[in-house]
Amino acid sequence: MEAYAILETGGKQTLVRVGDKIEIEKIPVEAGEETVLSTVCAVSDGTTLKVGKPYVEGATVTLAVDGHKRGKKVINFKAKRRKGARRLVGHRQSLTVATVKSIA
């Protein structure tokens, strides 16, 4: 089994392995730069698992930022029957596309 980590960013948890390409909520890092995230909830080296309360101390994940993009549009439509009341709201989340370089 290979090493993996559970990373928390943007209020969501993501399982990552070295070499994975991930989309997370936008972080303020320019494309082409690297960043280190220390909000690691769990980390495994392939044989042992360390679980944090809430984060594992000393555990980090290094990401290489490939770029930024906008996510898929999510539509929220509400209507009250027989009243003619309608409401339509759309939302597109800003995302950061990154590659996992290392898990420590």
Secondary structure, DSSP 8 states (H G I E B T S, - for coil): ---EEEEEETTEEEEE-TT-EEEEE--S--TT-EEEE--EEEEE-SS-EEE-SSS-TT--EEEEEEEEEE---EEEEEEETTTTEEEEEEE--EEEEEEEEEE-
